[in-house]
Amino acid sequence: MTDLSHFDANGASNPKNNIFGLPFSEEEARLVILPVPWEVTVSYVAGTARAAEHIFYASMQVDLFDAETDDAWKQGIYMRQPDKKVLMKSDYLRKEAELYINYTSKGEVLEKNSFMCKSLKEINEGSANLNKWVYEQTRSLLDNGKLVALLGGDHSTALGYFKAIAEKHGDFGILQIDAHCDLRRSYEDLVYSHASVMYNALQEIPQLKRLVQVGVRDYCQEEWDYIRNSNYQVITYFDRDIKERTYEGQSWKHIADEIVSHLPDKVYISFDIDGLDPKLCPHTGTPVQGGFEAEQVLYLIKKVIQSGRKFIGFDLDEIGVGDTEWDANVGARILWKLCNLLVASNS
């Protein structure tokens, strides 16, 4: 165990230490954060591939004391350095994807352009390889007894971790905080698009028994039909419906308890930052008006834990990079809270 006798948890953070100024090594840490610097398929605003480094710097401003989790951080939290090879591949394929998306968005016929056909094939293969890399990294950490948090990158980065979680824990459910359903069969012919991550998870992971989506407010007919025909494997709480229920007198506690009741015994949290009100994440890739306050989401997650369900892992994605550090500041504080909740609930 790390000797914390000379570590001042009340003082200024030391950026020479790891994230949040913590003095743990990966070997010592109970929880390891895996950054995945990938944004190949983002369809609006890029930047999230570099979110981890911005969050690292912003994390130095986060106070470590957390009365709700009894200093769970003392069990050790560590973040790996973003893999430069993954980032370089993301940058390269992102340029390919921008050319491809620009071409197809104008109604051009894909089959008439051999270069674009080649680009599409290369992007899909690169995304499949990224999924394999994430699976291998997270599976290795889980096998070593670590709790794992995945830090995107776009939402597509989580698929490999879902597969590792399924192998480790068996049957489980996902609680998805998101402005979008991410249930498209593919988006712009990109098979592993950020807009398809939950569709792919449901198709490829038989252990995923229930997907509960909360905060959705931007979706297409295909996704609506998928939800309606899922035989309740997918249960979606649309932002509009949640707000109307509260306007008519229902409490967030009542709605949160109802949401939790649909989840199985083991729960994974998939948190796309755009599930929040855009005032908290203005540079996220696809912001949508409406959404949650951060405290509402954290309350919901605490209700999951209080229900006796097992919180087995999480991803936090789509944090933007802008002219200020506001997005990173909010992201760092949510990451800190999620890490502590995960550690505290897995004593």
Salt bridges, closest charged atoms under 4 A:
GLU26 OE2 - ARG80 NH2 2.90
ASP66 OD1 - LYS337 NZ 2.92
GLU68 OE2 - LYS302 NZ 2.57
GLU68 OE1 - LYS337 NZ 2.44
ASP71 OD2 - LYS74 NZ 3.52
ASP91 OD2 - ARG50 NH2 2.71
GLU98 OE2 - ARG94 NE 3.41
GLU122 OE1 - LYS118 NZ 3.84
GLU125 OE2 - LYS121 NZ 2.57
GLU136 OE2 - LYS132 NZ 2.56
ASP143 OD1 - ARG139 NE 2.89
GLU167 OE1 - ARG139 NH1 2.74
ASP178 OD2 - HIS155 ND1 3.18
ASP178 OD1 - HIS180 ND1 3.56
ASP182 OD2 - HIS155 ND1 3.07
GLU204 OE1 - LYS163 NZ 2.57
ASP218 OD2 - HIS180 NE2 3.73
ASP239 OD1 - LYS243 NZ 2.74
ASP241 OD1 - ARG240 NE 3.28
ASP257 OD2 - LYS253 NZ 2.80
ASP257 OD1 - LYS303 NZ 3.48
GLU258 OE1 - ARG245 NH2 2.87
ASP272 OD2 - HIS155 ND1 3.51
ASP274 OD2 - HIS180 ND1 3.20
GLU293 OE2 - LYS279 NZ 2.60
ASP315 OD1 - HIS155 NE2 3.71
ASP317 OD2 - HIS155 NE2 3.63
GLU318 OE2 - HIS194 ND1 3.73
GLU325 OE2 - HIS54 ND1 3.20
ASP327 OD1 - HIS283 ND1 2.79
